Amino acid sequence: MVQLEKASPRKRPAYRRSAWTTLTGWGTLLSAAAAVGCALWGVSPYPPLIVETGLVALAVVFAVAWIVASLRAPLRTGLPPAGGRGLAWLVAWLVPLATLACFDLGFMVSPEYGRETERLEAAGFGRYSVTVARLAGDPVRGNASDEPVYFETDLVLRVPYENGLREVTVPGMYTRYEPPKAGMSIDVHYAPGDPRPDSPVLEDGRRWGTGVIGTRLILVTFMPVFFAGALLTGLLRHDMPRGMRRFAAPVHLPALGIALLGLLLLLPTALGLDAGGLTRPAAFLSCVTPGAALAWVWRRSS
């Protein structure tokens, strides 16, 4: 007689979940989103980015707490719940916006430049008309093919400050059509309320703005970010892998490592540290880490 072997019962899937995994998971995403939002808004207009760095540190703490809570959560049987719309929207827009923040932070001004800009703006830095006291050199005539005749001259200007009138020598000032002469008015950029003797007086006073929001970079990068966010929203709402929500070491630990690498590359920019000329390239290199972390989690949890 042939005996049939008893089929082994099918093993049901299991996952770990608790109130702490939900709290710490959402805490990670929301604090990371707050850090990205503050970076794009320019809450800290120049390094050190105290608010943004603090929020990123909070996100890392929440991420570690989520891992610990997931390991200690009670085991449940069955398929884990599918991701809701809120999670899909948050992740879909957080990744491209984080990429944009990394890119724009690559253009962040130095702490010294930021403090100088802040000081000048507080002292009323702008364009004003001042009087030429005398010439400090002979005018040099020029005539480019696409410009009218101009003259370049070192000038001594009579500049009115709030604490008194000063004579300031400004090299290489341009005048069109005719050479400058004593007594004529000329436009310069300076800060009338700045008491420093060496306060800058400039013909071209345009300064690279502090912060990020409102710059041309936002306009240039808006369409790619909008397209990426809309595309990811559609993909995640249609098919978000269930494993993305529940901790699995082979899935989430490498993704966390990728994210931490991006933060490490941004650290010199965020804190205003001198990295030997590598600060800006490192910030640009960090742009790939948000998308790479999401791609890893998506592929490994599918």
Order of alpha helices (4+ residues) and beta strands (2+ residues): beta-alpha-alpha-beta-alpha-alpha-beta-beta-beta-beta-beta-alpha-alpha-alpha-alpha
